[in-house]
Amino acid sequence: MGSKIKTMEIKMNLIGEELTKIVGPENFSADNSLLEKYSRDYSLSPSGRPNYVVWPRNAEEISRILELANKYQIPVIPVSSRAHFYGATIPKQGGIIIDLSRHMNRILEVDELNRRVRIEAGVTWKQLVEELRKRGFRVIMPLLPHPERSVVTDFLEREVPTNTVYDYGEPLQGMEVVWPTGEIFRTGSASVPGYPDSPSRGANPTGPGIDFYRFLQGAQGTMGIVTWANLKIEYLPKIDKVLFAPVTDLSYIIEFLYRILRLRIGQECLLLNNINLAIILSGSMNLDFEKLRSSLPPWTLVLVLSGLQRRPEEKIQYEEEALRNIVKNEFHEVQLSENLPGVLGAGKKLLKLLREPWPKETYWKHLYKGGCASVFFITKPVLAPKFISKTQEVAAKHGYLPEEIGMYIQPIEHNRACHLEFNFFYDPNDLDNVEKVRGLRRALYPILLNEGAFFTRPYGELAKLVYERAGSYASVLRRLKNIFDPNNIMNPGNLCF
């Protein structure tokens, strides 16, 4: 036994020495206090410590690290954000953290003509939004991302944008990836000879060849390490108008959205219940949370009309006219207004929030009680009320007040589908409260699955439930994994691997 431990120590020391040669002593660490920071995140996932952390400077160094990991068959966990919420970057079997946030965080190119930006994986939402704003551009964003989250990672993880227009649904274009074997590869038109000076300049995500970029989406770092990616960008609108509608009948407003979104009315469009909207507005505007919450309706529809580069006034005018006619002739109960009762200047403030990362030090989901466990999935909008009722029922059985659940409905592609999210707020210092939320979420997963919830991004223990019900799909994934990652070094313990 003693000799085995000694042999293992020698091996681990040797790995550390070789990693140091690759990245340099200033970009390598095995310090326990530093490793501890990578052992947990904001999720309820169990902690797990890595053995080393390295900060590579380029794809070539990443390639050499992966070759070393294959040689010693030690796990590798890629990290590019400074804030994590789902446990995907917590090591399950120890290993090497490859952190791209220190050096690989450059905005490489802003191609205004093709409305494209090329960024490294460590670029954060705060960095990108500030740089694009200077040039009169923006990137289509999910709802209030953490400012220290990696933009590339969030798009690889399929975070849903608040803009419902079909054209913006997939912002990813050509990218560079280092496969688990160490091979450096480029997808889409970024792979053609002469890139980045080729005619397409990497703007086509699918050609030539196989559609590899989808292979990397939702993979949670199990299939390779993306070093940079091209993203679509858009001009900042010339004119914006934010409309609010109080909602007491969720089914009624969903039918209204079916009617207007297929006509491509509006840009950002979302539904927030009173607790989530109160947290967002009170946290960003220093308002009294409880007072604001009590003044808000059960749900609020937020709809942004935007005039872009060509004839912006005319676009706003005909969209407003269409809304007036639809409300007058078909949906008399919908009350659209530029004002939100009790919140002066809510439209202007919320518009700014929707196009920037969260501006405060404490993330909005942690303002209420300190912690938040989220459950989210894709479904048909018409089914959202059923899922809400089921979730409230399960919450009540587990001693969690239904009125304390934050809820968010994000229409996708003109309301063809929607992202439905439940936020369970808890005090991370109250162990009983933590266990209550953990048990509630565990009980909720199979019920939602049985009702038809489509979990496209299953993290942690949910992944096991999802892949058990998709045996053929999981089998194909494992076969592909064996081809691209024969030694299973890439973030083992996630998804079905």
The 8 nearest C-alpha neighbors of each residue, nearest first, counted from 0:
[[1, 3, 2, 4, 5, 6, 7, 8],
 [0, 2, 4, 3, 5, 6, 7, 8],
 [1, 3, 5, 4, 0, 6, 7, 8],
 [4, 2, 6, 0, 5, 1, 7, 8],
 [3, 5, 7, 1, 6, 2, 8, 0],
 [4, 6, 2, 8, 3, 7, 1, 9],
 [5, 7, 3, 9, 4, 8, 2, 10],
 [8, 6, 10, 4, 5, 9, 11, 3],
 [9, 7, 5, 11, 10, 6, 12, 4],
 [8, 10, 6, 12, 7, 11, 13, 5],
 [11, 9, 7, 13, 8, 12, 6, 14],
 [12, 10, 14, 8, 13, 9, 7, 15],
 [13, 11, 15, 9, 14, 10, 8, 16],
 [12, 14, 10, 16, 11, 15, 9, 17],
 [15, 13, 11, 17, 12, 16, 18, 10],
 [16, 14, 12, 18, 13, 17, 19, 11],
 [15, 17, 13, 19, 14, 18, 12, 20],
 [18, 16, 20, 14, 19, 15, 13, 21],
 [19, 17, 15, 21, 20, 16, 14, 22],
 [18, 20, 23, 16, 24, 17, 21, 22],
 [19, 21, 17, 18, 23, 22, 16, 24],
 [20, 22, 18, 19, 23, 60, 17, 63],
 [23, 21, 19, 26, 20, 55, 18, 60],
 [22, 24, 19, 20, 25, 26, 21, 27],
 [25, 23, 19, 27, 26, 22, 20, 28],
 [24, 26, 23, 27, 22, 28, 19, 54],
 [27, 25, 54, 24, 23, 53, 22, 28],
 [28, 26, 53, 24, 25, 19, 52, 23],
 [29, 27, 52, 30, 51, 53, 26, 33],
 [28, 30, 51, 31, 50, 52, 34, 27],
 [31, 29, 33, 28, 32, 34, 51, 35],
 [30, 32, 34, 33, 35, 29, 50, 28],
 [33, 31, 35, 34, 30, 36, 29, 37],
 [32, 34, 35, 30, 31, 36, 37, 29],
 [35, 33, 31, 36, 37, 32, 30, 49],
 [34, 36, 38, 32, 33, 37, 31, 48],
 [37, 35, 34, 33, 38, 39, 32, 40],
 [36, 38, 35, 34, 39, 89, 48, 49],
 [37, 39, 48, 47, 35, 46, 36, 89],
 [40, 38, 46, 37, 89, 36, 47, 41],
 [39, 41, 83, 42, 84, 86, 38, 82],
 [40, 42, 84, 83, 43, 39, 85, 370],
 [43, 41, 84, 85, 44, 40, 86, 372],
 [42, 44, 45, 41, 437, 372, 86, 85],
 [43, 45, 42, 86, 46, 459, 85, 39],
 [46, 44, 43, 47, 39, 86, 89, 42],
 [47, 45, 39, 38, 44, 89, 48, 90],
 [48, 46, 38, 90, 89, 91, 45, 49],
 [49, 47, 38, 93, 90, 35, 34, 50],
 [48, 50, 93, 94, 51, 90, 95, 34],
 [49, 51, 94, 93, 95, 29, 48, 52],
 [52, 50, 29, 95, 49, 28, 96, 94],
 [51, 53, 96, 28, 95, 27, 97, 29],
 [52, 54, 27, 97, 26, 98, 55, 96],
 [53, 55, 26, 98, 99, 97, 101, 56],
 [56, 54, 60, 57, 22, 53, 61, 99],
 [55, 57, 102, 103, 54, 60, 58, 22],
 [58, 56, 59, 60, 55, 61, 103, 226],
 [59, 57, 61, 60, 62, 226, 177, 183],
 [58, 60, 62, 61, 57, 63, 183, 56],
 [59, 61, 63, 62, 58, 57, 55, 64],
 [62, 60, 58, 64, 59, 63, 55, 65],
 [61, 63, 181, 59, 65, 60, 64, 58],
 [62, 64, 66, 60, 65, 61, 67, 59],
 [65, 63, 67, 61, 66, 62, 68, 60],
 [66, 64, 68, 62, 67, 181, 63, 69],
 [65, 67, 63, 69, 64, 68, 181, 180],
 [66, 68, 70, 64, 65, 69, 63, 71],
 [69, 67, 65, 73, 71, 72, 70, 66],
 [70, 68, 72, 66, 67, 71, 65, 486],
 [69, 71, 67, 68, 72, 66, 73, 65],
 [70, 72, 68, 69, 73, 67, 14, 10],
 [73, 71, 69, 68, 70, 488, 486, 74],
 [72, 74, 68, 71, 94, 488, 75, 69],
 [75, 73, 488, 94, 489, 95, 490, 72],
 [74, 76, 95, 489, 94, 490, 488, 96],
 [75, 77, 96, 490, 97, 95, 489, 88],
 [78, 76, 97, 96, 220, 98, 75, 224],
 [79, 77, 98, 97, 80, 99, 76, 88],
 [78, 80, 99, 121, 100, 98, 149, 120],
 [81, 79, 148, 149, 82, 78, 147, 100],
 [80, 82, 147, 148, 83, 79, 100, 149],
 [83, 81, 80, 148, 147, 84, 145, 40],
 [84, 82, 40, 41, 85, 81, 80, 86],
 [83, 85, 41, 42, 40, 86, 82, 87],
 [86, 84, 42, 87, 83, 458, 41, 44],
 [85, 87, 89, 44, 88, 42, 84, 40],
 [86, 88, 85, 89, 219, 458, 493, 459],
 [89, 87, 86, 90, 76, 78, 77, 83],
 [88, 90, 86, 38, 87, 47, 39, 91],
 [91, 89, 47, 93, 92, 49, 48, 88],
 [90, 92, 492, 47, 93, 89, 491, 490],
 [93, 91, 90, 94, 74, 491, 47, 492],
 [94, 92, 49, 90, 48, 50, 91, 74],
 [93, 95, 74, 49, 50, 75, 73, 92],
 [96, 94, 75, 51, 52, 50, 49, 76],
 [95, 97, 52, 76, 77, 98, 75, 51],
 [98, 96, 77, 53, 78, 76, 54, 52],
 [97, 99, 78, 54, 100, 79, 96, 53],
 [100, 98, 79, 103, 121, 101, 54, 78],
 [99, 101, 121, 79, 98, 104, 103, 102],
 [102, 100, 99, 103, 54, 104, 98, 121],
 [103, 101, 56, 104, 100, 99, 55, 54],
 [104, 102, 99, 121, 119, 100, 56, 105],
 [103, 105, 121, 122, 119, 102, 100, 120],
 [106, 104, 119, 107, 103, 118, 122, 121],
 [105, 107, 118, 108, 117, 119, 104, 122],
 [108, 106, 118, 117, 105, 119, 109, 116],
 [107, 109, 117, 116, 106, 110, 118, 115],
 [108, 110, 116, 111, 115, 117, 107, 106],
 [111, 109, 115, 112, 113, 114, 116, 108],
 [110, 112, 114, 113, 109, 115, 116, 136],
 [111, 113, 114, 110, 115, 109, 232, 116],
 [112, 114, 115, 111, 110, 202, 231, 200],
 [115, 113, 111, 232, 112, 110, 231, 233],
 [114, 116, 231, 110, 232, 113, 230, 109],
 [115, 117, 109, 230, 229, 108, 110, 118],
 [118, 116, 229, 108, 107, 228, 106, 230],
 [119, 117, 106, 107, 227, 228, 105, 116],
 [120, 118, 227, 104, 105, 121, 103, 226],
 [119, 121, 227, 226, 151, 122, 79, 104],
 [120, 122, 104, 100, 79, 99, 103, 119],
 [123, 121, 104, 120, 149, 119, 105, 150],
 [124, 122, 149, 126, 147, 148, 125, 150],
 [123, 125, 146, 127, 126, 150, 128, 356],
 [124, 126, 146, 123, 128, 127, 129, 356],
 [127, 125, 123, 124, 129, 128, 130, 122],
 [126, 128, 130, 124, 129, 125, 131, 123],
 [127, 129, 131, 125, 130, 126, 124, 132],
 [128, 130, 132, 127, 126, 131, 125, 133],
 [131, 129, 127, 133, 132, 128, 126, 134],
 [132, 130, 136, 134, 128, 133, 137, 129],
 [131, 133, 135, 129, 134, 136, 130, 128],
 [134, 132, 131, 130, 135, 129, 136, 128],
 [135, 133, 131, 132, 136, 130, 111, 137],
 [136, 134, 132, 235, 133, 234, 131, 137],
 [137, 135, 234, 131, 235, 132, 233, 134],
 [138, 136, 233, 131, 232, 235, 234, 132],
 [137, 139, 232, 140, 233, 231, 136, 128],
 [140, 138, 160, 137, 162, 167, 232, 141],
 [141, 139, 160, 138, 161, 142, 354, 162],
 [140, 142, 160, 159, 161, 158, 143, 144],
 [141, 143, 144, 161, 353, 140, 160, 159],
 [144, 142, 356, 357, 141, 353, 145, 352],
 [145, 143, 356, 142, 357, 146, 141, 148],
 [144, 146, 148, 147, 357, 356, 143, 362],
 [147, 145, 125, 356, 124, 148, 357, 144],
 [148, 146, 123, 81, 145, 82, 80, 124],
 [147, 149, 80, 123, 145, 146, 82, 81],
 [150, 148, 123, 80, 152, 151, 122, 121],
 [149, 151, 153, 152, 123, 124, 122, 148],
 [152, 150, 154, 120, 149, 153, 155, 228],
 [153, 151, 155, 149, 154, 150, 156, 120],
 [154, 152, 156, 150, 155, 151, 158, 149],
 [153, 155, 157, 156, 151, 152, 158, 150],
 [154, 156, 216, 152, 157, 153, 217, 151],
 [155, 157, 217, 153, 154, 158, 216, 152],
 [158, 156, 154, 155, 159, 153, 217, 216],
 [157, 159, 153, 156, 154, 141, 160, 155],
 [158, 160, 141, 157, 161, 418, 409, 411],
 [161, 159, 141, 140, 162, 139, 158, 142],
 [160, 162, 267, 141, 142, 163, 268, 140],
 [161, 163, 267, 266, 160, 164, 268, 139],
 [162, 164, 412, 411, 413, 410, 267, 161],
 [165, 163, 412, 166, 162, 167, 413, 266],
 [166, 164, 412, 168, 167, 163, 413, 411],
 [165, 167, 164, 168, 169, 412, 170, 163],
 [168, 166, 165, 169, 164, 170, 139, 162],
 [167, 169, 165, 166, 170, 412, 164, 160],
 [170, 168, 167, 171, 166, 165, 172, 231],
 [169, 171, 231, 230, 167, 168, 172, 154],
 [172, 170, 230, 169, 229, 231, 204, 173],
 [171, 173, 204, 229, 230, 202, 203, 174],
 [172, 174, 204, 187, 189, 201, 186, 229],
 [175, 173, 228, 186, 185, 227, 229, 189],
 [174, 176, 185, 227, 226, 225, 184, 228],
 [177, 175, 225, 184, 224, 226, 183, 185],
 [176, 178, 183, 224, 182, 223, 181, 184],
 [177, 179, 223, 182, 180, 181, 176, 183],
 [180, 178, 484, 223, 181, 65, 483, 489],
 [179, 181, 178, 182, 66, 65, 484, 483],
 [182, 180, 62, 65, 178, 179, 66, 177],
 [181, 183, 178, 177, 180, 184, 62, 179],
 [184, 182, 177, 176, 181, 178, 62, 185],
 [183, 185, 176, 175, 177, 182, 186, 178],
 [186, 184, 175, 190, 174, 189, 176, 187],
 [185, 187, 173, 174, 190, 189, 211, 212],
 [188, 186, 204, 206, 205, 173, 189, 207],
 [187, 189, 201, 190, 203, 206, 191, 173],
 [188, 190, 201, 173, 187, 191, 186, 185],
 [191, 189, 185, 188, 186, 187, 192, 194],
 [190, 192, 188, 189, 194, 193, 197, 207],
 [193, 191, 194, 190, 197, 189, 195, 196],
 [192, 194, 197, 196, 195, 191, 190, 198],
 [195, 193, 196, 197, 192, 189, 191, 200],
 [194, 196, 200, 197, 193, 201, 189, 198],
 [195, 197, 194, 193, 200, 198, 199, 192],
 [196, 198, 194, 193, 200, 195, 199, 192],
 [199, 197, 200, 196, 194, 201, 195, 193],
 [200, 198, 201, 197, 202, 188, 203, 196],
 [201, 199, 197, 195, 198, 202, 196, 194],
 [202, 200, 189, 188, 173, 199, 203, 172],
 [201, 203, 200, 172, 199, 204, 173, 188],
 [202, 204, 188, 201, 205, 187, 172, 206],
 [205, 203, 172, 187, 173, 206, 202, 188],
 [206, 204, 187, 210, 203, 207, 209, 188],
 [207, 205, 187, 208, 188, 204, 203, 210],
 [206, 208, 187, 188, 205, 209, 191, 190],
 [209, 207, 206, 210, 205, 187, 211, 186],
 [208, 210, 211, 207, 205, 206, 187, 186],
 [209, 211, 205, 212, 213, 208, 206, 187],
 [212, 210, 214, 213, 209, 186, 215, 205],
 [211, 213, 214, 215, 210, 186, 216, 204],
 [214, 212, 216, 215, 211, 210, 217, 155],
 [213, 215, 211, 212, 216, 218, 210, 222],
 [216, 214, 213, 218, 212, 217, 222, 155],
 [217, 215, 155, 213, 218, 214, 156, 212],
 [216, 218, 156, 219, 155, 456, 215, 157],
 [217, 219, 216, 215, 220, 221, 222, 156],
 [220, 218, 221, 217, 87, 156, 493, 494],
 [219, 221, 218, 222, 223, 490, 77, 224],
 [222, 220, 489, 490, 218, 219, 223, 491],
 [223, 221, 220, 218, 215, 489, 179, 178],
 [224, 222, 178, 179, 177, 220, 221, 176],
 [223, 225, 177, 176, 226, 220, 178, 77],
 [224, 226, 176, 175, 227, 177, 223, 120],
 [227, 225, 120, 175, 119, 176, 224, 58],
 [228, 226, 119, 120, 118, 175, 174, 225],
 [227, 229, 174, 117, 118, 173, 175, 230],
 [228, 230, 117, 172, 173, 116, 174, 171],
 [231, 229, 171, 170, 116, 115, 172, 117],
 [230, 232, 115, 170, 114, 116, 171, 233],
 [233, 231, 138, 114, 115, 137, 230, 136],
 [232, 234, 137, 136, 114, 138, 235, 231],
 [235, 233, 136, 135, 137, 236, 232, 307],
 [234, 236, 136, 135, 137, 233, 237, 307],
 [237, 235, 307, 238, 306, 305, 234, 239],
 [236, 238, 307, 306, 311, 308, 235, 239],
 [239, 237, 306, 236, 305, 311, 240, 307],
 [240, 238, 305, 304, 306, 241, 236, 303],
 [239, 241, 304, 303, 305, 242, 238, 337],
 [242, 240, 303, 346, 302, 337, 304, 239],
 [243, 241, 337, 302, 336, 301, 335, 303],
 [244, 242, 301, 336, 335, 300, 337, 302],
 [243, 245, 335, 300, 334, 299, 246, 336],
 [246, 244, 299, 296, 298, 300, 243, 247],
 [247, 245, 298, 299, 248, 244, 296, 297],
 [246, 248, 297, 249, 298, 296, 245, 299],
 [249, 247, 251, 250, 246, 252, 298, 297],
 [248, 250, 252, 251, 247, 253, 246, 384],
 [251, 249, 253, 252, 248, 254, 384, 381],
 [250, 252, 254, 249, 253, 248, 255, 330],
 [251, 253, 255, 249, 254, 250, 256, 248],
 [252, 254, 256, 250, 255, 251, 249, 257],
 [255, 253, 257, 251, 252, 256, 258, 250],
 [254, 256, 252, 258, 253, 257, 259, 251],
 [257, 255, 253, 258, 259, 254, 260, 252],
 [258, 256, 254, 255, 260, 259, 414, 253],
 [257, 259, 255, 256, 260, 261, 254, 262],
 [260, 258, 256, 262, 261, 257, 264, 255],
 [261, 259, 413, 263, 262, 264, 256, 257],
 [260, 262, 413, 263, 259, 258, 257, 414],
 [261, 263, 260, 259, 264, 258, 413, 265],
 [264, 262, 260, 261, 265, 413, 164, 259],
 [263, 265, 260, 262, 259, 318, 266, 304],
 [266, 264, 304, 303, 263, 267, 302, 305],
 [265, 267, 162, 303, 304, 163, 268, 164],
 [268, 266, 162, 161, 303, 302, 163, 265],
 [267, 269, 302, 301, 161, 162, 266, 303],
 [270, 268, 409, 301, 300, 408, 410, 161],
 [269, 271, 300, 408, 299, 407, 301, 409],
 [272, 270, 407, 299, 298, 276, 406, 275],
 [271, 273, 298, 406, 297, 275, 274, 276],
 [272, 274, 276, 297, 275, 298, 295, 292],
 [273, 275, 277, 276, 405, 272, 292, 278],
 [276, 274, 405, 278, 277, 273, 272, 271],
 [275, 277, 279, 273, 278, 274, 271, 280],
 [276, 278, 274, 292, 280, 275, 279, 281],
 [279, 277, 275, 281, 276, 282, 280, 274],
 [278, 280, 276, 282, 277, 281, 283, 363],
 [281, 279, 283, 277, 282, 278, 284, 276],
 [282, 280, 286, 285, 284, 278, 288, 283],
 [283, 281, 279, 280, 285, 278, 284, 363],
 [282, 284, 280, 281, 285, 279, 359, 358],
 [283, 285, 281, 286, 280, 282, 348, 279],
 [286, 284, 281, 282, 283, 287, 280, 288],
 [287, 285, 281, 284, 288, 282, 280, 291],
 [288, 286, 290, 289, 281, 291, 285, 292],
 [287, 289, 291, 281, 290, 277, 292, 286],
 [290, 288, 292, 291, 287, 293, 277, 294],
 [289, 291, 293, 287, 292, 288, 294, 286],
 [292, 290, 294, 288, 289, 293, 277, 287],
 [291, 293, 289, 277, 295, 294, 290, 273],
 [292, 294, 290, 291, 295, 289, 296, 273],
 [295, 293, 291, 292, 290, 296, 341, 340],
 [294, 296, 292, 293, 273, 291, 297, 340],
 [295, 297, 298, 245, 273, 246, 299, 247],
 [298, 296, 273, 272, 247, 246, 295, 299],
 [299, 297, 272, 246, 296, 271, 273, 245],
 [300, 298, 245, 246, 271, 270, 244, 272],
 [299, 301, 270, 244, 243, 269, 302, 245],
 [300, 302, 243, 269, 268, 242, 270, 299],
 [301, 303, 268, 242, 241, 267, 265, 300],
 [304, 302, 241, 267, 265, 266, 240, 242],
 [303, 305, 265, 240, 239, 266, 315, 241],
 [306, 304, 239, 238, 236, 307, 303, 315],
 [311, 305, 307, 238, 236, 314, 237, 315],
 [306, 308, 236, 311, 237, 309, 305, 238],
 [309, 307, 311, 237, 310, 236, 306, 234],
 [308, 310, 311, 307, 306, 314, 312, 313],
 [311, 309, 313, 312, 314, 308, 306, 307],
 [306, 310, 312, 314, 307, 313, 309, 308],
 [313, 311, 315, 314, 310, 316, 306, 238],
 [312, 314, 316, 310, 311, 315, 317, 306],
 [313, 315, 311, 316, 317, 312, 306, 318],
 [316, 314, 318, 312, 313, 317, 306, 319],
 [315, 317, 313, 319, 314, 318, 312, 320],
 [318, 316, 320, 319, 314, 315, 321, 313],
 [317, 319, 321, 315, 320, 316, 264, 314],
 [320, 318, 322, 316, 317, 321, 315, 323],
 [319, 321, 317, 323, 318, 322, 316, 324],
 [320, 322, 318, 324, 319, 323, 317, 325],
 [323, 321, 319, 325, 320, 324, 326, 318],
 [324, 322, 320, 326, 321, 325, 327, 319],
 [323, 325, 327, 321, 322, 326, 328, 320],
 [324, 326, 322, 328, 329, 327, 323, 321],
 [327, 325, 330, 323, 331, 324, 329, 328],
 [328, 326, 324, 325, 331, 323, 329, 330],
 [327, 329, 325, 326, 324, 330, 331, 323],
 [328, 330, 325, 326, 327, 331, 324, 255],
 [331, 329, 326, 332, 333, 325, 327, 328],
 [332, 330, 326, 327, 333, 329, 328, 334],
 [333, 331, 330, 334, 326, 251, 329, 327],
 [332, 334, 331, 330, 335, 326, 244, 252],
 [335, 333, 244, 332, 336, 245, 331, 243],
 [334, 336, 244, 243, 242, 333, 337, 245],
 [337, 335, 243, 242, 338, 244, 334, 339],
 [336, 338, 242, 241, 243, 346, 339, 335],
 [339, 337, 336, 340, 243, 346, 345, 242],
 [338, 340, 342, 345, 341, 243, 337, 343],
 [341, 339, 342, 338, 295, 294, 343, 345],
 [340, 342, 339, 343, 294, 291, 295, 338],
 [343, 341, 345, 340, 339, 344, 338, 291],
 [342, 344, 345, 341, 339, 338, 340, 346],
 [343, 345, 346, 347, 342, 348, 338, 339],
 [346, 344, 348, 342, 343, 347, 349, 339],
 [347, 345, 349, 241, 348, 344, 350, 337],
 [346, 348, 350, 349, 345, 344, 351, 241],
 [347, 349, 345, 351, 346, 350, 344, 352],
 [348, 350, 352, 346, 351, 347, 345, 353],
 [349, 351, 353, 347, 352, 348, 346, 354],
 [350, 352, 348, 349, 354, 353, 355, 347],
 [353, 351, 349, 355, 350, 354, 348, 143],
 [352, 354, 350, 351, 355, 349, 142, 143],
 [355, 353, 352, 351, 350, 140, 356, 139],
 [354, 356, 352, 353, 351, 357, 128, 143],
 [355, 357, 144, 143, 146, 145, 358, 124],
 [356, 358, 143, 145, 359, 146, 144, 355],
 [359, 357, 356, 360, 146, 283, 355, 352],
 [360, 358, 361, 357, 362, 283, 363, 282],
 [359, 361, 362, 358, 357, 363, 146, 145],
 [362, 360, 359, 363, 366, 365, 364, 358],
 [361, 363, 365, 364, 360, 359, 145, 366],
 [362, 364, 366, 365, 279, 361, 278, 282],
 [363, 365, 362, 366, 371, 367, 370, 424],
 [366, 364, 369, 370, 363, 362, 367, 368],
 [367, 365, 363, 364, 369, 368, 361, 362],
 [366, 368, 365, 369, 278, 364, 424, 370],
 [369, 367, 426, 425, 370, 366, 424, 365],
 [368, 370, 365, 426, 366, 367, 427, 425],
 [371, 369, 365, 425, 427, 426, 424, 368],
 [370, 372, 424, 423, 364, 425, 365, 422],
 [373, 371, 423, 422, 424, 42, 374, 370],
 [374, 372, 422, 421, 423, 371, 375, 420],
 [373, 375, 421, 420, 422, 372, 376, 440],
 [376, 374, 420, 419, 421, 373, 418, 454],
 [375, 377, 454, 453, 419, 418, 452, 455],
 [378, 376, 418, 453, 417, 419, 454, 452],
 [377, 379, 417, 416, 452, 453, 380, 418],
 [378, 380, 416, 381, 382, 417, 383, 415],
 [381, 379, 383, 382, 417, 416, 378, 253],
 [380, 382, 379, 383, 253, 250, 384, 254],
 [383, 381, 380, 379, 385, 384, 386, 378],
 [382, 384, 386, 380, 385, 381, 387, 379],
 [385, 383, 387, 386, 382, 388, 250, 249],
 [386, 384, 388, 383, 387, 382, 389, 381],
 [387, 385, 389, 383, 388, 384, 390, 382],
 [386, 388, 384, 390, 385, 389, 391, 383],
 [387, 389, 385, 391, 386, 390, 384, 392],
 [390, 388, 392, 386, 387, 391, 393, 385],
 [391, 389, 387, 393, 392, 388, 394, 386],
 [390, 392, 401, 394, 388, 389, 393, 387],
 [391, 393, 389, 395, 390, 394, 388, 396],
 [394, 392, 396, 390, 395, 391, 389, 397],
 [393, 395, 399, 391, 397, 396, 392, 390],
 [394, 396, 398, 399, 392, 397, 393, 400],
 [397, 395, 393, 394, 398, 392, 399, 439],
 [398, 396, 394, 395, 399, 439, 393, 435],
 [397, 399, 395, 396, 400, 394, 435, 439],
 [398, 400, 394, 395, 397, 401, 403, 396],
 [399, 401, 403, 402, 395, 398, 394, 404],
 [402, 400, 391, 403, 404, 394, 395, 399],
 [401, 403, 400, 404, 405, 274, 391, 399],
 [404, 402, 401, 400, 405, 274, 399, 423],
 [405, 403, 423, 402, 401, 422, 406, 421],
 [404, 406, 422, 275, 274, 421, 403, 272],
 [407, 405, 421, 272, 420, 271, 422, 404],
 [406, 408, 271, 420, 270, 419, 409, 272],
 [409, 407, 419, 270, 418, 269, 410, 420],
 [408, 410, 418, 269, 417, 411, 407, 270],
 [411, 409, 417, 414, 416, 163, 418, 408],
 [410, 412, 417, 414, 416, 163, 413, 415],
 [413, 411, 165, 163, 414, 164, 415, 410],
 [412, 414, 260, 261, 163, 415, 411, 164],
 [415, 413, 410, 411, 416, 412, 257, 260],
 [416, 414, 413, 412, 411, 417, 379, 410],
 [417, 415, 379, 414, 411, 378, 380, 410],
 [418, 416, 410, 411, 409, 380, 378, 377],
 [417, 419, 377, 409, 408, 376, 410, 420],
 [420, 418, 408, 375, 376, 407, 417, 377],
 [419, 421, 375, 407, 406, 374, 418, 408],
 [420, 422, 406, 374, 373, 405, 375, 423],
 [423, 421, 373, 405, 404, 372, 406, 424],
 [424, 422, 372, 404, 371, 373, 421, 405],
 [423, 425, 371, 370, 368, 422, 372, 367],
 [426, 424, 370, 368, 371, 427, 432, 433],
 [425, 427, 368, 369, 428, 429, 370, 432],
 [428, 426, 429, 370, 425, 433, 369, 430],
 [429, 427, 426, 430, 433, 432, 369, 425],
 [428, 430, 432, 426, 427, 431, 433, 425],
 [429, 431, 433, 432, 428, 434, 427, 426],
 [432, 430, 434, 433, 429, 435, 436, 428],
 [431, 433, 435, 429, 430, 434, 425, 436],
 [432, 434, 430, 436, 431, 435, 437, 427],
 [435, 433, 437, 431, 436, 432, 438, 430],
 [434, 436, 432, 438, 433, 437, 439, 431],
 [437, 435, 439, 433, 438, 434, 440, 432],
 [436, 438, 434, 440, 435, 439, 433, 441],
 [439, 437, 441, 435, 436, 440, 434, 442],
 [440, 438, 436, 442, 441, 437, 397, 435],
 [439, 441, 443, 437, 442, 438, 436, 444],
 [440, 442, 438, 439, 443, 444, 437, 445],
 [443, 441, 439, 440, 444, 438, 445, 446],
 [442, 444, 440, 446, 441, 445, 439, 447],
 [443, 445, 447, 446, 441, 442, 448, 440],
 [446, 444, 448, 447, 443, 449, 442, 464],
 [447, 445, 449, 443, 448, 444, 450, 442],
 [446, 448, 450, 444, 452, 449, 445, 443],
 [447, 449, 445, 452, 451, 450, 446, 444],
 [450, 448, 446, 447, 451, 445, 452, 444],
 [449, 451, 447, 448, 452, 446, 386, 445],
 [452, 450, 448, 449, 453, 447, 378, 446],
 [451, 453, 448, 447, 378, 450, 376, 454],
 [454, 452, 377, 376, 455, 378, 451, 448],
 [455, 453, 376, 456, 457, 452, 377, 375],
 [454, 456, 453, 457, 376, 377, 217, 157],
 [457, 455, 454, 217, 458, 156, 376, 157],
 [458, 456, 462, 461, 454, 455, 459, 465],
 [459, 457, 462, 461, 85, 456, 460, 87],
 [458, 460, 461, 462, 86, 493, 457, 44],
 [459, 461, 462, 463, 458, 464, 457, 441],
 [460, 462, 464, 459, 463, 457, 458, 465],
 [463, 461, 457, 465, 494, 460, 458, 464],
 [462, 464, 466, 461, 465, 460, 467, 495],
 [465, 463, 467, 461, 462, 466, 468, 460],
 [464, 466, 462, 468, 463, 467, 461, 469],
 [467, 465, 469, 468, 463, 464, 473, 462],
 [468, 466, 464, 469, 465, 470, 463, 473],
 [467, 469, 466, 465, 470, 464, 463, 471],
 [470, 468, 466, 472, 467, 471, 473, 465],
 [469, 471, 473, 472, 467, 468, 474, 466],
 [472, 470, 474, 473, 469, 475, 476, 468],
 [471, 473, 475, 474, 469, 470, 476, 466],
 [474, 472, 476, 470, 475, 471, 466, 469],
 [473, 475, 471, 477, 472, 476, 470, 478],
 [476, 474, 478, 472, 477, 473, 479, 471],
 [477, 475, 473, 479, 478, 474, 480, 472],
 [476, 478, 480, 474, 479, 475, 481, 473],
 [477, 479, 475, 481, 480, 476, 474, 482],
 [480, 478, 482, 476, 481, 477, 475, 483],
 [479, 481, 477, 483, 484, 482, 478, 476],
 [480, 482, 485, 478, 484, 479, 483, 477],
 [483, 481, 479, 480, 485, 484, 478, 477],
 [482, 484, 480, 481, 485, 479, 179, 178],
 [483, 485, 487, 481, 179, 480, 486, 482],
 [486, 484, 481, 487, 482, 483, 480, 488],
 [485, 487, 488, 484, 72, 69, 481, 489],
 [488, 486, 484, 485, 489, 491, 481, 480],
 [487, 489, 74, 486, 75, 73, 490, 491],
 [490, 488, 221, 75, 491, 487, 74, 76],
 [489, 491, 76, 221, 75, 220, 74, 488],
 [492, 490, 493, 489, 496, 488, 487, 91],
 [491, 493, 496, 91, 490, 494, 495, 92],
 [492, 494, 491, 496, 495, 490, 459, 87],
 [493, 495, 462, 496, 492, 458, 463, 457],
 [496, 494, 493, 466, 473, 463, 462, 492],
 [495, 492, 494, 493, 491, 477, 487, 480]]
